[in-house]
């Protein structure tokens, strides 16, 4: 089984990154980089909602690698 997988989740308004240890399920590093998409007072606000999709992406990558 692979040791650690770096997951990058990029979208139009943010980049999330997470280092996932596939053996222990620990996440020794994670973060979010985002930029202002909608200015204050805009009629439409863009919200970034954190999810657990990084773990799902890492699990699927591991399955594809056959480890």
C-alpha positions in Angstrom: 0.0 0.0 0.0 1.2 3.5 -0.8 2.4 5.5 2.2 1.3 9.1 1.6 -0.6 10.8 -1.2 -0.7 14.5 -1.9 -4.2 15.5 -3.0 -4.7 18.8 -4.8 -8.3 19.9 -5.3 -8.5 22.9 -7.6 -11.6 24.8 -8.4 -12.5 28.2 -9.9 -12.3 29.9 -6.5 -9.9 27.9 -4.4 -7.1 25.4 -4.1 -7.3 22.8 -1.3 -4.4 20.6 -0.5 -4.0 17.7 1.8 -1.3 15.1 2.6 -3.0 11.8 3.5 -1.3 8.9 5.1 -3.1 6.0 3.7 -2.0 3.5 6.4 -3.0 5.5 9.4 -5.6 7.9 7.9 -3.7 10.8 9.4 -3.5 14.1 7.6 -0.2 15.7 8.5 -0.6 18.7 6.2 -3.7 20.4 4.8 -4.6 23.9 3.7 -6.8 26.2 1.6 -5.8 28.9 -0.7 -8.6 31.1 -2.0 -9.0 34.4 -3.6 -11.8 36.9 -3.3 -14.3 36.0 -6.1 -17.1 38.3 -5.2 -16.5 41.8 -3.9 -18.2 43.1 -0.7 -21.8 44.1 -1.4 -22.0 41.9 -4.6 -25.5 40.5 -5.4 -24.0 37.0 -5.6 -21.7 35.5 -3.0 -19.4 32.6 -3.7 -19.0 30.3 -0.7 -16.3 27.6 -0.3 -17.7 24.8 1.8 -15.1 22.4 3.2 -15.8 18.7 2.7 -14.1 15.4 3.2 -13.6 14.9 -0.6 -9.8 14.9 -0.3 -9.9 11.5 1.5 -12.2 10.2 -1.2 -9.9 11.4 -3.9 -6.9 9.8 -2.2 -8.8 6.5 -1.8 -9.8 6.5 -5.4 -6.2 7.3 -6.6 -4.9 4.4 -4.5 -7.4 2.0 -6.0 -6.4 3.2 -9.5 -2.8 2.5 -8.7 -3.7 -1.0 -7.6 -2.0 -0.7 -4.2 
